[in-house]
Amino acid sequence: MANKTKSTFPGNLSVETELVLAGRDPFRHDGFVNTPIVRGSTVLSPSVADLEGHTGRYTYGRRGNPTVESLEAALTRIEGGAGVVLTPSGLSAVSIALLAVLKAGDHLLMVDSAYQPTRRICDEVLTRYGIATTYYDPLIGGDIAGLIRPNTRAIFMESPGSQTFEIQDVPAIVGAAAAHDITTLMDNTWATPLFFRPHDFGVDVSIQAGTKYLGGHSDLNIGTISANARTFRRVHLAHGDLGMTVAPEDAFLAARGLRTMAVRLERHQQSALTVARWLSGRPEVLTVMHPALPEHPGHALWKRNFKGASGLFSVILQPAPKPAVDAFLDSLALFGLGYSWGGFESLAIPFDCSSYRTATRWNPGGPAIRLQIGLEDPADLIADLDSGFAALAAAR
């Protein structure tokens, strides 16, 4: 950044360059490249007039500090919205966003492929506050208009679904919502704003579990909510009124992850495609659920709207007994068995969403496994999966 202030940078930079620069102001911090970790609750004012007039940049630690503000500013630039707030986890980002735009008596349309804890927010929390939820088929597109009620106030999307990978027709859903002045929200954790910017497609609120690709190292929990101009005030007020804050150490780690996110995502993308293509040719595999593969049912929508694909996808195996599938998973040396994704390490989990889907039926024809492809050499991952298939065959 050699002796330049942030005001001297041109506005037509690539996203890779923006990731390096956004939110940083070294000469505000004595030239240090990264915004320092600032811990604190109390912020002093020089006079009663300043105290009562809230003239300072900060008034209380929960309402922001330089470390948190730096990350919020960077993400606002990357997301293309009016502002960003940070929350302690991806799930809290979902809940705060929903509570910001809904009230008692309202109706929510929630995609049936949503992250299961999101469903618990709807079924257990929103219900207690008199907010009704209807789940809808992720492939409904513009026909969602038929589900809109007079009291429908929000439509929530997750594209693709982080287990079953349906690609939603976001522009069609946004168009139906706009015709009724309905707020749209989207969980964009899989693509991140690098591969899909929800605000560019008219989505009001873009949500990420920054725990995943933003952090990238499986060592923090953080959530982000980006909102456009018409929605940000409501999100910002709900965030503050509900006492949300994140530790400055977590904001610092997320900002550090942001700087390398483009490089990491490109590697995740290429390695995942290499593994997915190999799996497509395996006799043990019935279906590979990766939107970037031409045979995926949502490939055309993905190709139209997305700039890339991350490292997460699922496979459906040919019918096999559970002990054989367990043997396959247990034999893997390079794939950890864990429920997160987006870190540097590869992961695998079995899943079955048939018990909680309500608007659609989940019957894929065989056992389902979700794979997170990390930063290892894909040839090593393929060799590990090959050994796993041998263990599956031996356990039949």
C-alpha positions in Angstrom: 0.0 0.0 0.0 3.2 2.2 0.1 2.4 5.7 1.3 -1.1 5.8 -0.2 -4.3 6.7 1.6 -7.5 4.8 0.9 -8.9 7.8 -1.0 -6.3 7.5 -3.8 -7.3 4.1 -5.0 -9.3 3.8 -8.3 -12.9 2.5 -8.2 -12.6 -0.1 -11.0 -10.7 -2.7 -9.1 -11.1 -6.5 -9.4 -12.7 -8.3 -6.5 -9.3 -10.0 -5.8 -7.8 -6.5 -5.3 -10.8 -5.3 -3.3 -10.3 -8.2 -0.9 -6.8 -7.0 -0.2 -7.7 -3.4 0.3 -11.2 -3.2 1.6 -11.7 -2.0 5.2 -8.0 -1.2 5.8 -6.8 2.3 6.8 -3.2 1.7 7.9 -2.3 5.4 8.5 -5.2 5.6 11.0 -3.3 3.0 13.0 0.3 4.4 12.7 1.0 2.5 9.5 0.2 -1.0 10.6 -1.1 -3.0 7.6 -3.9 -4.8 9.5 -6.4 -3.1 11.7 -5.3 -3.9 15.3 -7.3 -5.9 17.8 -9.1 -3.4 20.0 -10.6 -4.8 23.2 -12.9 -2.5 25.2 -16.3 -1.8 26.6 -16.0 1.7 27.9 -15.4 4.6 25.6 -14.6 8.0 27.1 -15.8 11.4 26.0 -13.9 14.6 26.5 -16.9 16.6 27.8 -20.5 16.3 28.9 -21.5 17.9 25.6 -19.6 15.2 23.6 -21.0 12.5 25.9 -24.6 13.6 25.6 -24.3 14.5 21.9 -22.6 11.1 21.0 -20.0 13.1 19.0 -17.4 10.4 19.1 -16.9 7.7 16.4 -17.7 5.1 19.1 -19.9 5.3 22.2 -19.8 1.8 23.7 -17.8 -1.3 22.9 -20.9 -3.4 22.1 -21.8 -0.8 19.4 -18.6 -1.2 17.5 -14.8 -0.6 17.7 -12.1 -0.2 15.0 -11.6 -4.0 14.6 -15.2 -4.7 14.0 -15.8 -1.6 11.9 -12.9 -2.5 9.6 -14.5 -5.9 8.8 -18.0 -4.4 8.4 -16.7 -1.8 6.0 -14.8 -4.4 4.0 -17.8 -6.7 3.7 -20.1 -3.8 2.7 -17.8 -3.1 -0.2 -17.6 -6.8 -1.2 -21.3 -7.4 -0.8 -22.4 -4.2 -2.6 -25.1 -3.4 0.0 -25.8 -0.4 2.2 -24.2 -1.9 5.3 -23.1 -5.0 7.2 -23.5 -6.1 10.8 -21.6 -9.0 12.4 -23.1 -11.7 14.6 -21.5 -14.5 16.7 -22.5 -17.2 14.3 -24.1 -18.0 11.0 -27.3 -19.2 12.7 -27.5 -16.0 14.8 -27.2 -14.0 11.5 -30.3 -15.9 10.2 -32.3 -15.3 13.3 -31.4 -11.6 13.6 -32.2 -11.0 10.0 -35.6 -12.7 10.3 -36.5 -10.9 13.5 -35.5 -7.6 11.9 -38.0 -7.9 9.1 -40.9 -9.8 10.7 -43.4 -9.1 13.5 -46.3 -10.9 15.2 -49.0 -11.8 12.7 -46.6 -11.9 9.7 -46.2 -14.8 7.3 -42.8 -16.1 6.1 -42.1 -18.2 3.0 -39.0 -20.4 3.8 -37.3 -22.6 1.3 -37.7 -26.4 2.0 -34.0 -27.1 1.4 -32.9 -24.7 4.2 -30.2 -25.5 6.7 -31.9 -27.5 9.3 -31.2 -25.2 12.3 -32.9 -22.4 10.2 -36.0 -24.5 10.2 -35.8 -24.7 14.0 -35.8 -20.9 14.2 -39.0 -20.9 12.2 -40.7 -23.8 13.9 -39.6 -23.1 17.5 -38.8 -19.4 17.8 -40.9 -17.5 15.3 -43.9 -19.6 16.1 -43.7 -18.5 19.7 -43.9 -14.9 18.5 -46.9 -15.4 16.3 -45.1 -15.6 13.0 -46.3 -18.3 10.6 -44.0 -20.2 8.2 -44.8 -22.0 5.0 -42.1 -24.1 3.4 -41.9 -24.0 -0.4 -40.3 -26.2 -3.1 -36.8 -24.7 -3.9 -37.6 -25.2 -7.6 -40.8 -23.2 -7.5 -39.4 -20.1 -9.3 -41.9 -17.4 -10.1 -44.8 -19.7 -9.2 -44.1 -18.7 -5.6 -46.5 -15.9 -6.2 -49.3 -18.5 -5.6 -48.1 -19.0 -2.0 -48.1 -15.3 -1.1 -50.7 -14.3 1.4 -51.9 -10.8 2.4 -49.7 -11.0 5.5 -46.6 -12.4 3.7 -43.7 -10.1 4.6 -40.6 -12.1 3.8 -39.3 -14.8 1.4 -36.1 -16.7 2.5 -33.9 -18.4 -0.1 -30.8 -20.6 0.1 -29.2 -21.4 -3.2 -28.0 -23.9 -3.6 -29.3 -25.9 -0.6 -26.2 -26.9 1.4 -27.2 -30.6 1.4 -29.2 -31.2 -1.6 -27.9 -28.5 -3.9 -31.0 -27.3 -5.7 -30.4 -24.0 -7.5 -33.2 -21.5 -7.1 -34.4 -19.1 -9.7 -33.5 -16.1 -7.6 -34.5 -13.4 -10.1 -37.9 -15.0 -10.6 -38.6 -15.2 -6.8 -37.3 -11.6 -6.3 -39.6 -10.4 -9.1 -42.6 -12.1 -7.4 -41.7 -10.6 -4.1 -41.2 -7.1 -5.5 -44.7 -7.1 -7.0 -46.0 -7.4 -3.4 -43.4 -5.3 -1.6 -42.1 -8.4 0.2 -38.6 -8.5 1.7 -36.2 -11.1 0.3 -33.4 -12.8 2.3 -30.8 -15.3 1.1 -28.3 -17.5 2.8 -25.4 -17.1 0.5 -22.8 -19.1 2.5 -22.1 -21.6 -0.3 -21.2 -19.1 -3.0 -20.1 -16.1 -1.0 -20.3 -12.7 -2.7 -17.3 -13.7 -4.9 -19.4 -16.3 -6.8 -22.9 -14.7 -6.4 -23.8 -11.2 -5.1 -27.4 -11.4 -4.0 -27.9 -7.6 -3.9 -27.0 -7.5 -7.7 -30.1 -9.7 -8.2 -32.4 -7.5 -6.1 -32.2 -9.5 -2.8 -32.7 -7.3 0.2 -30.7 -9.2 2.8 -27.6 -11.4 2.1 -26.5 -13.7 4.9 -23.3 -15.6 5.4 -22.0 -18.0 8.0 -18.6 -16.4 8.0 -17.5 -19.4 10.0 -17.1 -21.1 6.6 -15.2 -19.5 3.7 -14.7 -16.1 5.2 -12.7 -17.5 8.1 -11.5 -20.4 6.1 -9.4 -22.1 8.9 -12.0 -23.8 11.1 -11.1 -21.7 14.1 -13.9 -19.2 14.6 -17.7 -18.7 14.6 -19.0 -15.6 13.0 -22.0 -14.5 10.9 -22.6 -11.6 8.6 -25.7 -9.8 7.5 -25.6 -7.4 4.5 -28.6 -5.3 3.7 -29.6 -2.9 0.9 -30.7 0.7 1.5 -34.3 0.0 2.1 -33.6 -2.7 4.7 -30.4 -1.9 6.4 -31.9 0.4 9.1 -34.2 -2.3 10.3 -31.4 -4.8 10.4 -29.0 -2.4 12.2 -31.6 -1.5 14.8 -32.5 -5.1 15.5 -28.9 -6.1 15.8 -28.2 -3.3 18.3 -31.4 -3.7 20.3 -30.9 -7.4 20.7 -27.3 -6.8 22.0 -25.4 -8.5 19.3 -21.7 -8.2 19.3 -18.6 -10.2 18.2 -15.3 -10.5 19.9 -12.6 -8.3 18.3 -10.4 -11.4 18.0 -13.0 -13.1 15.9 -13.4 -10.0 13.7 -9.6 -9.9 13.2 -9.5 -13.6 12.2 -12.4 -13.1 9.8 -10.7 -10.0 8.2 -7.5 -12.0 7.9 -9.4 -14.8 6.1 -11.0 -12.3 3.8 -7.7 -11.3 2.3 -7.0 -14.8 1.0 -10.6 -15.9 0.2 -10.3 -15.5 -3.6 -7.2 -17.7 -3.7 -8.7 -20.3 -1.4 -12.1 -20.4 -3.2 -10.4 -20.9 -6.6 -8.5 -23.9 -5.2 -11.7 -25.3 -3.5 -13.6 -24.9 -6.7 -11.0 -26.7 -9.0 -10.3 -29.5 -6.5 -14.0 -30.1 -5.9 -14.7 -30.3 -9.6 -11.8 -32.7 -10.1 -13.2 -35.0 -7.3 -16.8 -34.6 -8.5 -15.9 -35.6 -12.1 -14.0 -38.7 -10.8 -16.9 -39.7 -8.6 -19.3 -39.3 -11.6 -17.5 -42.2 -13.2 -17.6 -44.6 -10.2 -19.9 -47.5 -10.3 -20.7 -47.1 -6.6 -22.1 -43.6 -7.2 -25.7 -43.1 -8.4 -25.7 -39.3 -8.6 -23.2 -36.4 -8.0 -25.0 -33.3 -6.8 -22.7 -30.5 -8.0 -24.3 -27.5 -9.7 -21.3 -26.9 -12.0 -21.6 -30.3 -13.6 -23.6 -30.2 -16.8 -25.7 -33.1 -15.8 -26.9 -31.3 -12.6 -30.6 -30.3 -13.0 -29.9 -26.8 -11.9 -26.8 -26.3 -14.1 -28.3 -23.9 -16.5 -29.5 -21.6 -13.7 -26.1 -21.9 -12.0 -24.3 -21.0 -15.2 -26.6 -18.1 -15.8 -26.3 -16.5 -12.4 -23.2 -17.7 -10.7 -19.5 -16.9 -11.3 -18.2 -20.0 -9.7 -18.7 -23.0 -7.4 -17.3 -23.6 -4.0 -15.9 -26.8 -2.5 -19.1 -28.4 -1.1 -21.3 -30.9 -2.9 -23.1 -34.2 -2.2 -23.2 -37.7 -3.7 -25.9 -40.3 -3.7 -24.5 -43.8 -3.6 -26.0 -46.9 -5.2 -28.2 -48.6 -2.6 -26.1 -50.1 0.2 -26.7 -51.1 3.8 -25.8 -48.6 6.5 -22.9 -50.7 7.9 -21.3 -50.6 4.5 -21.7 -46.9 4.1 -20.4 -46.5 7.7 -17.4 -48.6 6.8 -16.7 -46.4 3.7 -16.8 -43.2 5.9 -14.8 -44.7 8.8 -12.0 -45.9 6.5 -11.3 -42.4 5.1 -8.0 -41.0 6.3 -8.1 -37.5 4.8 -11.8 -36.7 5.2 -12.7 -35.8 8.7 -16.3 -36.6 9.9 -17.6 -33.2 11.0 -20.6 -30.9 10.4 -18.9 -27.8 9.2 -17.3 -26.8 5.9 -15.4 -24.1 4.3 -12.1 -24.7 6.1 -8.8 -25.9 4.7 -9.5 -29.6 5.5 -11.8 -32.0 3.7 -14.9 -33.4 5.5 -17.6 -35.9 4.9 -21.0 -36.5 6.6 -23.9 -38.8 5.8 -27.3 -37.2 5.8 -31.0 -37.9 5.3 -33.4 -35.0 5.2 -36.5 -37.1 4.5 -37.7 -36.7 8.1 -37.9 -32.9 8.1 -38.7 -31.9 4.5 -42.4 -30.9 4.3 -42.9 -29.2 0.9 -40.9 -31.7 -1.1 -40.1 -35.4 -0.8 -36.5 -36.5 -0.4 -36.1 -40.0 -2.0 -32.7 -39.9 -3.8 -32.5 -43.6 -4.4 -29.5 -44.4 -2.2 -27.5 -43.2 0.8 -26.5 -39.5 0.7 -23.0 -38.2 1.7 -21.9 -34.6 1.7 -18.3 -33.8 0.9 -16.3 -30.7 1.7 -13.2 -30.6 -0.5 -10.4 -28.8 1.2 -7.0 -27.6 0.1 -5.3 -31.0 -0.1 -4.0 -32.4 -3.4 -7.1 -33.7 -5.1 -5.2 -36.8 -6.3 -4.6 -37.7 -2.6 -8.3 -37.2 -1.9 -9.3 -39.4 -4.8 -7.0 -42.1 -3.6 -8.5 -41.9 -0.2 -12.1 -42.2 -1.6 -11.0 -45.1 -3.8 -9.8 -46.9 -0.6 -13.1 -46.0 1.0 -15.0 -47.7 -1.8 -12.9 -50.8 -1.3 -14.0 -50.8 2.3 -17.6 -50.4 1.3 -17.4 -53.4 -1.0 -15.8 -55.5 1.7 -18.5 -54.6 4.2 -21.5 -55.5 1.9 
